[in-house]
Amino acid sequence: MGDFFQNGVITTFHNLNRRPIEALEEELLQFSKQRPMSLVLPSLFSELQAPALDNIVNELCKVPYLEEIVIGLDVASKEEFEYAKKYFSRLPQHHRILWNDGPRLREIDATLKREGLAPLNEGKGRNVWYCYGYILASGKAEAIALHDCDIVTYQRDLLARLIYPVANPHFSYEFCKGYYARISSKGLSGRVSRLLVTPLIRALRNMFGPLDYLQYLDSFRYPLAGEFSMRADVIKDIRIPSDWGLEIGVLSEVNRNYSHNHLCQVDIADVYDHKHQPVSADNPDKGLSKMSTDISKAMFRKLATAGMTFNSGTFRTLKATYYRIALDLVESYYADAVINGLPFDRHSEEKAIELFSENIIKAGDSFISNPMETPFIHNWNRVVNAIPNILKDIYEAVEEDSQ
């Protein structure tokens, strides 16, 4: 039986009957006449040398409904940027590459920095923010999708299902989050989502009660998925986090700006695999260790804006509550893996929980000691208000680089 269950406060689009990709694309092609569509691909240059992105580009060459593809290229020299232009030249759609390390975009970044508006940290958040600025400047799209460039199992129906809810002119959805089952022959993946985010949300609900925000977050089947789509007007007013709190931060922003009946999630893949981050238990500034700290802080900041009060005692209680809930979930995951014939390493699961519980305390200490920390990048409405020509400057810089 198909999974049609609606849980929580967010509408869920399931994959009930494996609809042929050709039928989806035919509809999207019709939608594109009223609601043009773009795709954002944030990428490191190193990903151009991996087989995952090569397959993604080959799949995108078959997509008939995109008006534009915008590639954000990070950590690339001039020679590597020229290589990237040749690499993506096979795309039949109109496409542009933002050479984020190039002199033209660096000059724009310096202009923003003088006004206190530039992103403070390098990384995916900064890359996505500039890509969104270019999309606003080009004005070609009314519906925009974003996905990563390291998806090993990519097929183009992922994009079709991801963008469909915001591209369909008969729907009223402004934002859509992708989700999928993180499983493989090696067992259950998605450790940070399974072992940190879900039990942390439920621990916070135990302590603070059934807050709307926590119920909202708990409605998402995979809140840390890096794939989402939105209408163009959403881009103007959301603040994008520049750290590992990107996905939670974006969910928090659209929750602040839109009612729940304008937000949804969609099943976009039967099988999904990508580059796995190391746990990095011995280095708090890398891998899942840093990710868990940044995500925890993102949630604490959001709750503080809703009037919740935190102190060191709060975080000690939260750690203990989280730890018990997470261990109970391990028992559930173990049984789920066994009935499906999947391997399950209980020891590594519980070691991850121990690390995450320590990082909840570290995140709490950081939050208390530096309450003015604001990793969010300013929204484009504010930037344009301060520097009216900035989008035009970005557009011209990218066009000149493309020549």
Long-range contacts (C-beta under 8 A, 24 or more apart in sequence): 7-219, 8-215, 8-216, 8-218, 8-219, 8-220, 9-212, 9-215, 9-216, 9-219, 9-260, 10-177, 10-216, 10-219, 10-220, 10-260, 10-263, 10-264, 10-265, 11-173, 11-261, 11-263, 11-264, 11-265, 12-221, 12-264, 12-265, 12-266, 12-267, 13-161, 13-164, 13-165, 13-264, 13-265, 13-266, 13-267, 14-267, 15-161, 15-267, 15-270, 21-155, 21-156, 21-157, 21-160, 24-157, 24-160, 24-161, 24-164, 25-63, 25-64, 25-65, 25-160, 27-164, 27-168, 28-65, 28-160, 28-163, 28-164, 28-167, 29-64, 29-65, 31-65, 31-167, 31-168, 31-169, 32-65, 32-66, 32-67, 32-167, 34-169, 35-142, 35-143, 35-167, 35-168, 35-169, 36-67, 36-68, 36-140, 36-141, 36-142, 36-143, 37-65, 37-66, 37-67, 37-141, 37-142, 37-143, 37-144, 37-145, 37-163, 37-167, 38-66, 38-67, 38-68, 38-69, 38-70, 38-135, 38-140, 38-141, 38-143, 38-144, 38-145, 39-66, 39-68, 39-69, 39-70, 39-144, 39-145, 39-146, 39-147, 39-159, 39-163, 40-70, 40-72, 40-128, 40-131, 40-132, 40-135, 40-144, 40-145, 40-146, 41-69, 41-70, 41-71, 41-72, 41-146, 41-147, 41-149, 42-72, 42-74, 42-124, 42-127, 42-128, 42-131, 42-146, 42-148, 42-149, 43-71, 43-72, 43-73, 43-74, 43-127, 43-149, 44-73, 44-74, 44-75, 44-149, 45-73, 45-74, 45-75, 45-76, 45-80, 45-84, 46-75, 47-149, 47-150, 48-80, 48-83, 48-84, 48-87, 50-150, 51-152, 52-149, 52-150, 52-151, 52-152, 52-154, 52-274, 52-275, 53-149, 53-150, 55-152, 55-154, 56-149, 56-151, 56-154, 57-87, 57-88, 57-90, 57-91, 59-154, 59-155, 59-156, 60-91, 60-93, 60-156, 60-159, 61-90, 61-91, 61-92, 62-156, 63-93, 63-156, 63-159, 63-160, 66-93, 67-93, 67-94, 67-140, 67-141, 68-93, 68-94, 68-95, 68-96, 68-135, 68-138, 68-140, 68-141, 69-93, 69-94, 69-95, 69-96, 70-95, 70-96, 70-98, 70-131, 70-134, 70-135, 70-138, 71-95, 71-96, 71-97, 71-98, 71-131, 72-97, 72-98, 72-100, 72-127, 72-128, 72-130, 72-131, 73-97, 73-98, 73-99, 73-100, 73-101, 74-100, 74-101, 74-122, 74-123, 74-127, 75-101, 76-100, 76-101, 77-101, 78-102, 81-401, 85-402, 94-140, 96-134, 96-138, 96-398, 96-399, 96-402, 97-398, 97-401, 97-402, 98-127, 98-130, 98-131, 98-134, 98-398, 99-401, 100-126, 100-127, 100-130, 102-397, 102-401, 104-397, 104-398, 104-400, 104-401, 105-130, 105-394, 105-397, 105-398, 105-401, 107-397, 108-390, 108-393, 108-394, 108-397, 111-387, 111-390, 111-393, 112-383, 112-387, 112-390, 115-386, 115-387, 117-378, 117-382, 117-383, 117-386, 117-387, 119-242, 119-377, 120-242, 120-375, 120-377, 121-242, 121-243, 121-375, 123-242, 123-243, 124-246, 125-240, 125-241, 125-242, 125-243, 125-246, 125-377, 126-242, 126-377, 128-240, 128-246, 129-240, 129-242, 129-377, 130-394, 132-235, 132-240, 132-380, 133-380, 133-383, 133-390, 133-391, 133-394, 134-394, 134-395, 134-398, 135-232, 135-235, 136-232, 136-235, 136-236, 136-380, 136-391, 137-391, 137-392, 137-394, 137-395, 138-395, 141-232, 142-231, 142-232, 143-167, 143-229, 143-230, 143-231, 143-232, 144-229, 144-230, 144-231, 144-232, 144-235, 145-227, 145-228, 145-229, 146-226, 146-227, 146-228, 146-229, 147-178, 147-226, 147-227, 148-226, 148-227, 148-274, 150-274, 150-275, 151-272, 151-273, 151-274, 152-273, 152-274, 152-275, 153-269, 153-271, 153-272, 153-273, 155-269, 157-268, 158-227, 158-268, 158-269, 161-266, 161-267, 161-268, 162-227, 162-228, 162-229, 162-266, 162-268, 163-229, 164-266, 165-229, 165-264, 165-266, 166-229, 166-230, 166-231, 167-229, 172-261, 172-262, 173-262, 173-263, 173-264, 174-230, 174-231, 174-233, 174-234, 174-254, 174-258, 174-262, 174-263, 175-228, 175-229, 175-230, 175-231, 175-234, 175-254, 175-258, 175-262, 175-263, 175-264, 176-228, 176-229, 176-230, 176-263, 176-264, 176-265, 176-266, 177-220, 177-222, 177-223, 177-225, 177-227, 177-228, 177-251, 177-263, 177-264, 177-265, 177-266, 178-222, 178-225, 178-227, 178-228, 178-229, 178-265, 178-266, 178-268, 178-269, 179-220, 179-221, 179-222, 179-225, 179-265, 179-266, 179-267, 179-268, 180-222, 180-225, 180-267, 180-268, 180-269, 180-270, 180-271, 180-272, 181-270, 181-271, 181-272, 182-222, 182-272, 183-271, 183-340, 183-342, 184-271, 184-273, 185-342, 186-343, 187-337, 187-342, 187-343, 187-344, 187-345, 188-333, 188-336, 188-337, 188-342, 188-344, 189-273, 189-276, 190-222, 190-224, 191-288, 191-349, 191-352, 192-224, 192-288, 192-291, 192-292, 192-295, 192-356, 193-222, 193-223, 193-224, 194-329, 194-333, 195-326, 195-329, 195-330, 195-349, 195-352, 195-353, 195-356, 196-292, 196-295, 196-296, 196-326, 196-356, 197-223, 197-224, 197-248, 197-295, 198-329, 199-322, 199-325, 199-326, 199-329, 200-296, 200-299, 200-318, 200-322, 200-360, 201-299, 202-325, 203-318, 203-321, 203-322, 203-325, 204-299, 204-303, 204-318, 206-321, 206-325, 207-314, 207-317, 207-318, 207-321, 208-303, 208-308, 211-303, 211-306, 213-252, 213-255, 213-302, 213-303, 213-306, 216-251, 216-255, 216-260, 217-248, 217-251, 217-299, 219-265, 220-251, 220-265, 221-265, 223-247, 223-248, 223-251, 224-248, 224-295, 227-268, 230-254, 234-258, 235-380, 236-379, 236-380, 236-381, 237-379, 237-380, 237-381, 238-379, 239-376, 239-377, 239-378, 239-379, 240-376, 240-377, 241-298, 241-375, 241-376, 241-377, 242-375, 242-376, 242-377, 243-294, 243-298, 243-375, 244-290, 244-291, 244-293, 244-294, 244-295, 245-294, 245-295, 245-297, 245-298, 245-375, 248-295, 248-298, 248-299, 248-302, 249-298, 249-375, 249-376, 252-298, 252-302, 279-352, 279-355, 281-351, 281-355, 284-359, 284-362, 288-352, 288-355, 289-355, 289-359, 292-355, 292-356, 292-359, 292-360, 292-363, 293-359, 293-362, 293-363, 293-366, 294-363, 294-375, 296-359, 296-360, 296-363, 296-364, 297-363, 297-366, 297-367, 297-373, 298-375, 300-363, 300-364, 300-367, 301-367, 304-367, 304-371, 310-364, 310-367, 310-368, 311-368, 312-364, 312-365, 312-368, 314-364, 315-360, 315-361, 315-364, 315-365, 316-361, 318-360, 318-364, 319-357, 319-360, 319-361, 322-356, 322-357, 322-360, 323-353, 323-357, 326-353, 326-356, 326-357, 327-353
